[in-house]
Amino acid sequence: MKSKKNLTRFTYESAAFEGWRLCISRAGTTFTRYFPDKKFGGGRKSLAAAEKTLAELKSLLDGAKRVDGKFSPTTIKKAEKLLAEAV
């Protein structure tokens, strides 16, 4: 599987982690979440969960108001909650 924009595939022979990393930066804030294959039941399922979460996160961030070019604390909390609840 090949990495995509904002989604990076991690496969290490010597490490325990295999899965996808979602990383997106907007307005000076970076949001990151890992989607391990073991938790989601394989590479395709973890990719599907990462893509779904990325779409939800993008829609939240694109519609958010900015204060002095930065996201409001409320928007950041909503985004972090969305990432924490990703299934």
N, C-alpha and C positions, 0 to 999 in steps of 0.2 A: 504494500500500500504506500502511496506517495503522499507527502505532506501537501497541505493546501493553505491558502491564505488564512492566517490567524489560527491554524491548526497544524501542529507538528507531531509527527510520529516518532516515538521513542522505542527503539528495540535494541537492547543491549544483551550481548551474550554473557557478560560477566556480572550483570546486575539483576536484581530481582524485579525491577519495574519494566513492564512493557505496556504501552498504551498511547493515548493521545493527550497532548497538552493544548488547551485553549488559552491564547494570550492575545489580548486586544488592548490597545492604548488609544484613549480619546481625551482631549482637553487636559493633558498633563497627568492623567490617572491611568494606571495599568491594572487590568483585571486578568487574573490567571487562575486556571482550574485544571486539575489532572483527571483524566478518565482512564483508569487502569482496566486492562483486558480482563483480569481476574474478577473484578467487581461486576462488570457489565456482561460477562459471558462470551468474550471473544473480541477480536479486532473490529469486525464489522458493526457489532452492537455498540461498542464503545465509541466508534466513529459516528454512528447515528445519534447517540446521546450528545456528543460534543457538537455536532452540526445543529441539532435542535436548540441546544442551550445558546450557541453562538447567534442563531437567528433571533431568539427572544431577547438576548442581551443587546444586539444591534438595534432592534426596534425600540427598546427602552432608552438607550443612549441617544439615538437619533431624534427622538421626540422630547428629550429633556431640555429644560431651560438651563441656561448658563449664567453664572454671576461672575462678572469680571473675567470671562473666558474660561472659567472652571465650572465643574459640576457642583451643584449644591450638595451639602452633606446628606440630605434626604435621598437624592438620586444615587449617591454612592452606596448608601445603606441598602436601597432596593436592589441594586446590581449585585452587591455582595450576598444578599439573601437569595437572589435568584441562582447564583453560582453554588451556594451551599445546599440548596434544595434540588439541584440537578439530579435527575434519575435516569 
